[in-house]
Amino acid sequence: MDDALVIFTPSGKRGRFARGTPVLTAARQLGVDLDSVCGGRGICSKCQVTPGYGAFPKHGVTVEPGALSDWNAVEQRYKDKRGLIEGRRLGCQARIEGDVVIDVPPESQLHRQVIRKAATARAITMNPATRLYYVEVAEPDMENPSGDFERLCEALADQWSLPRPAIAPAVLRRLQPALRKGNWRVTVALHRTGDAGQITAIWPGLHEGGIQGLAIDLGSTTIAAHLCDLGDGRVIGSSGVMNPQIRFGEDLMSRVSYAMMNPGGAAEMTTAVQEALTRLATAIIAEAGIDAAQVVEAVIVCNPVMHHLLLGIDPVELGQAPFALATSGSLALTARDIGLSGVAEAAQVYILPCIAGHVGADAAAVALSEAPDKSDDLVLIVDVGTNAEILLGNRDRVLACSSPTGPAFEGAQISSGQRAAPGAIERLEIDPVTREPRFRVIGCDLWSDEPGFAEGVAATGITGICGSGIIEAVAEMRMAGLLDASGLIGSAEQVGSARMIPQGRTHAYLIHDGSAAGGPVITVTQGDIRAIQLAKSALYAGARLLMDELGVDRVDRVVLAGAFGAHISAKHAMVLGMIPDVTLDRVSSAGNAAGTGARIALCDQEARVAIEETVHHIHKVETAIEPRFQEHFVAANALPHATDPFPELRKVVTLPEVSFNTGGGGDGARRRRR
């Protein structure tokens, strides 16, 4: 019987195994980050996995119902005693019986991810939609038989000049006990939009704990949330999780395809992301040590596909021209509408408006945060992720597009790639003479050639390379002459380094060999280079399209937003040709600009009005149907570019003119430098 194909997400690692092989065994042999401490006896439950079923066009596989062995007694015993999330299997018990796609959830990973979408310090005008009001309510009597709510409304009008609000049913059920416990004095949380108002929470007496809100950046790969005080705007806590939808496809179009090809697939993805939001909210609130009933509001930003899947809308129309959205306007909902629990029962949710079919509320949030429409100079804002959002403009005009960069920048589909977790290589330098690498890993401040490094990484080990690490590795290989402009890796003879390892007809660069101690061998392969080339070409081509639309060849400055903005040097990004040429001191980081935009909208209701107006004036360029995109994409495959000389970059970096194809670069002596 033929071996079965097993694909693990989000790592993208795959291999063929004999039928009957335990999932845990396959994971270990492929170097997948799957935890287990009980030796496969089904006791610790740390090896929980979630198999995916149906068609996965991205991976070229269809998973049949019998792809894993039947649920067994060990799994049932564990579920009965300690509980097991629906759809989960124990990796040590489930055996591979057919081609299968298996997701390793964050809690099953040995090396837990570091969420890099941290909150950026920012001065924000405080004008929240939800405020606290303390009132003294008249007691009922036989001569005035009006209801408690009616007398509460009278008190709000008399003492705060507020019009009569609505009240959520969940709050109405608590009204009478709160009034009597507080001796007819209560504090209410009142959410106002325009002249309308709604009471969303109530406390007996004077409530001094304040109220909080969540600013959520719902990304394709990572969901990040910031818990903010609605009194002063400060960030109380930040956390994040991987988007569990990644098991249905790493990129957005893969998820749209999954919804198209699997009946009920869209609903399945909606449930997954809504449950993830609840888990994230619950965790961040518990860590902050506050009462969940105080979290009365949330603002969410996301791309259009995530927007529709969050709302339970089938995203099929976003998979084909003209990429019509079910709605592009902002949305005012309740937490219950999006399946969000773990917060106040009547919590309100605001979702920023989308700009167009493939440019969503996350791009609107970036526009709110970075305000290109108020810039005197021409600014290019690039929010790098699995699906990149790009804005270009100034006071006169702002353009926007999205570009399908894929998951390579996140470390996925890279041979030694992993998420940003302790033990992952995040920084790397290559000596241009010796071709020897030095690197830093997450969790240790020392470089690999510094004293104490081995002790510093003893706890985590050196486990792989994350997104920022692979980008620096490829750029450093280009600067060290190990990689030619076409993206071809040289052989040991061509570059004069024993670190060049033959792999069939191509070569790989050895960064770290931990095999002697049972660790991984970390390399950059030709396949890795191609993955980065495809991602960066899509990014550059999108930016170039916007520049064409404005009729310019240069921009005044570049802002890198998203997780990468804070972790990639401008020089390495420019060497790769990720962004158009500009002086390096005109490249800056905005951190998680989409998250910052969400925080601004959470804390200032006037900002919501402003961005709703702004998006009407942003012109969308559709990369999917623009013929010049392919032309720009092909030219951008070279490192840094086939036709753009990148003059500003070449003032500070000398790129070796090497060629490693069949007819060139036969030995180190043939290399020449500009």
Salt bridges, closest charged atoms under 4 A:
ASP33 OD1 - HIS111 ND1 2.94
GLU75 OE2 - ARG89 NE 2.74
GLU86 OE1 - LYS79 NZ 3.59
GLU107 OE2 - ARG88 NH2 2.65
GLU136 OE2 - ARG185 NE 3.47
ASP148 OD1 - ARG151 NH2 2.25
ASP148 OD2 - ARG180 NH1 2.80
GLU150 OE2 - ARG164 NH2 3.51
ASP217 OD2 - LYS117 NZ 3.45
ASP229 OD2 - ARG234 NH2 3.66
ASP232 OD2 - ARG234 NE 2.90
GLU250 OE1 - HIS59 NE2 3.96
ASP251 OD2 - LYS58 NZ 2.68
GLU297 OE2 - HIS191 ND1 3.81
GLU297 OE2 - ARG608 NH2 2.57
GLU345 OE1 - ARG174 NH2 2.75
ASP373 OD2 - LYS374 NZ 3.55
ASP376 OD1 - ARG395 NE 2.64
ASP377 OD1 - ARG557 NE 3.00
ASP377 OD2 - ARG586 NH2 2.82
GLU426 OE1 - ARG116 NH2 2.94
GLU429 OE1 - ARG438 NH1 2.85
GLU436 OE1 - ARG499 NE 3.01
ASP449 OD2 - ARG438 NE 2.90
GLU472 OE2 - ARG427 NE 2.93
GLU476 OE2 - HIS572 NE2 2.83
ASP548 OD1 - ARG544 NE 3.39
ASP548 OD2 - ARG628 NH1 3.89
ASP548 OD2 - HIS632 NE2 2.51
GLU549 OE2 - ARG397 NH2 3.86
GLU549 OE2 - HIS619 NE2 3.79
ASP553 OD1 - ARG544 NH2 2.76
GLU613 OE2 - HIS617 NE2 2.89
GLU622 OE2 - HIS358 ND1 3.85
GLU622 OE1 - LYS620 NZ 2.66
GLU626 OE2 - ARG628 NE 2.96
ASP644 OD1 - ARG554 NH2 3.49
GLU648 OE1 - LYS651 NZ 3.28
GLU657 OE1 - ARG672 NH2 3.45
GLU657 OE2 - ARG674 NH2 3.12
